[in-house]
Amino acid sequence: MNYWDIIFIGIYLPLTVIIYNFIKQKNRWKVLLISSYIFFWSISGKLLIYLLMTTLLMHYFGLWITEIRNEMDDTLANSDKSLKKEIKNKYKARERKILIFTILIIVGMLIILKYSEFLGKNINTVLEFISFPIQINIQKYMIPIGISFYTMQAISYICDIYLGKIKADRNIRRLALFISFFPQIMEGPICRYSQTADKLWEGRDITYENLTFGIQRILYGILKKTIIADRLNPLILNVFDNYAKYDGGIITASAALYTLQLYMDFSGTMDIVIGIAEIFGVDLPENFRQPFFSKTISEFWTRWHITLGTWFKDYIYYPVLMSKRCKKLMKPSKKILGNYFGTLFVSSIALFCVWFLNGVWHGSGWNYIFFGMYHFVLIITGRLIEPAVKSVNKKLHINSNNFIYFGLQIIRTTCLVFIGEMFFRANGLKSGISMFVKLITQFKFNSLINGNMLSLGLDKKDFMVIFAVTIIIFVIGILRERGIRIRHSISKRNIVIRWLIYYVLILMIIILGAYGLGYKPVDPMYAQF
């Protein structure tokens, strides 16, 4: 099942909602948990065992850390003041060992299942290069859906217990529901325990407002997914699989259209996911905030896949930056390079860790690692030249808030994003480099207007539909950027206008959606990560 399949939308979700609504409130968590496990099993089958193992690890190791902390508190209460620091350090060291051990097991499962083939191939390449007579036997494993997402939720849960942000939950059923909630298991958003666990367990009533708002969000997501993302798929497959046949103009257009496809697919799925959760009274965190209005690459990544970015910031960036080695390095760095560049030098170490892991998280391929390093270099470069840019603007009396200046910044950032996503989508790093070289050396603007674009799998009607719906979504984005709450504005209209909007959405999906004969269903693009 996918979130937009007719089986899910027409049968599975309504059936879950009906059962949930008519059962006693204290038992509603059971409906959500059973529905979540059935949904996961329908996609990953017996690989459900890995989700269960992760849940058990979270539960028992979380309780272990809590027991040690309680033991420490009891010991401190009965100890002399002079010994308290030593006792606290001793217990903290034990907690840290359990934390590291737990993370190693959870991440170890992810590495074995997702990266063993990639690691094996690269090790064999090195062994062959040095003429070593032995080769590693490469194993390829089936990967459960959403493993990268629920692994990060599991790590955040254990870390938050260690940091004292939350207490370990003794109710393993509540923990199981938090980690497996069916709307978010496939592509996120990546939630913290404190954000959703209690809301899922409460079994809130399905209100008219939640139901209508949820359905609106679901329809909007399906519109993005089926009309734009799925419609673009034949062109994207054709060009990226056969890039050698096309010039730089076609490749440039395809990189831009792939970025559009990825955004519509992922943000559309997030709309569906958040809409489903909203029906049950659960507020999931937003994962997108109009990313193509960003002035810099750094800003772009605070607006795109927001929960992934905040996860890396909280559990990688700050821990590395606040580590003893980075703290020791900060003072001499500031002394030699000055406050701004000294701080930037040390923070770049933490930022490198973030973007290396970000690239690896997305997939087991060198193009994903390159994707991470590409954005690392762009962000660091932007911060390095920021003081000089401000100085030049001041001397030339350039207003950085000027509409034209602002627009040029957005265009520059968007173009850099297109290049990064081209490497991200390419069939390997070599293919990405070849496409980039053709983009630079063989760019022909004429190929964009001479009809060649119509030979790639889409006709004029397809492009007209994509353009028209993209404009609608762009306008909605502008309204959101200005703080206009569109759904609340619609809810205040009379019933005729409200239902007219609903019917227009439904008819657009039915008439313009890419499905049926001639279209291969496109799986959620981020689910593979």
Stockholm file with secondary structure:
# STOCKHOLM 1.0

chainA/1-529         MNYWDIIFIGIYLPLTVIIYNFIKQKNRWKVLLISSYIFFWSISGKLLIYLLMTTLLMHYFGLWITEIRNEMDDTLANSDKSLKKEIKNKYKARERKILIFTILIIVGMLIILKYSEFLGKNINTVLEFISFPIQINIQKYMIPIGISFYTMQAISYICDIYLGKIKADRNIRRLALFISFFPQIMEGPICRYSQTADKLWEGRDITYENLTFGIQRILYGILKKTIIADRLNPLILNVFDNYAKYDGGIITASAALYTLQLYMDFSGTMDIVIGIAEIFGVDLPENFRQPFFSKTISEFWTRWHITLGTWFKDYIYYPVLMSKRCKKLMKPSKKILGNYFGTLFVSSIALFCVWFLNGVWHGSGWNYIFFGMYHFVLIITGRLIEPAVKSVNKKLHINSNNFIYFGLQIIRTTCLVFIGEMFFRANGLKSGISMFVKLITQFKFNSLINGNMLSLGLDKKDFMVIFAVTIIIFVIGILRERGIRIRHSISKRNIVIRWLIYYVLILMIIILGAYGLGYKPVDPMYAQF
#=GR chainA/1-529 SS CCTTSHHIIIIIHHHHHHHHHHSCGGGHHHHHHHHHHHHHHHHHGGGHHHHHHHHHHHHHHHHHHHHHHHHHHHHHHTSCGGGHHHHHHHHHHHHHHHHHHHHHHHHHHHHHHHHHHHHHHHHHHHHHHTTCSCCCCCCCCCCCTTHHHHHHHHHHHHHHHHHTSSCCCSCHHHHHHHHHCTTTTTTCCCCCHHHHHHHHHHTCCCCHHHHHHHHHHHHHHHHIIIIIIHHHHHHHHHHHHSGGGSCHHHHHHHHHHHHHHHHHHHHHHHHHHHHHHHHTTCCCCCCBSCGGGCSSHHHHTTTBSHHHHHHHIIIIIHHHHTSHHHHHHHHHHHHHHCHHHHHHHHHHHHHHHHHHHHHHHHCSSHHHHHHHHHHHHHHHHHHHHHHHHHHHHHHTTCCTTSHHHHHHHHHHHHHHHHHHHHHHHSSSHHHHHHHHHHHHHSCCGGGGTSSGGGGSSCCHHHHHHHHHHHHHHHHHHHHHHTTCCHHHHHHTSCHHHHHHHHHHHHHHHHHHCCCSTTCCCCCCGGGGC
#=GC SS_cons         CCTTSHHIIIIIHHHHHHHHHHSCGGGHHHHHHHHHHHHHHHHHGGGHHHHHHHHHHHHHHHHHHHHHHHHHHHHHHTSCGGGHHHHHHHHHHHHHHHHHHHHHHHHHHHHHHHHHHHHHHHHHHHHHHTTCSCCCCCCCCCCCTTHHHHHHHHHHHHHHHHHTSSCCCSCHHHHHHHHHCTTTTTTCCCCCHHHHHHHHHHTCCCCHHHHHHHHHHHHHHHHIIIIIIHHHHHHHHHHHHSGGGSCHHHHHHHHHHHHHHHHHHHHHHHHHHHHHHHHTTCCCCCCBSCGGGCSSHHHHTTTBSHHHHHHHIIIIIHHHHTSHHHHHHHHHHHHHHCHHHHHHHHHHHHHHHHHHHHHHHHCSSHHHHHHHHHHHHHHHHHHHHHHHHHHHHHHTTCCTTSHHHHHHHHHHHHHHHHHHHHHHHSSSHHHHHHHHHHHHHSCCGGGGTSSGGGGSSCCHHHHHHHHHHHHHHHHHHHHHHTTCCHHHHHHTSCHHHHHHHHHHHHHHHHHHCCCSTTCCCCCCGGGGC
//
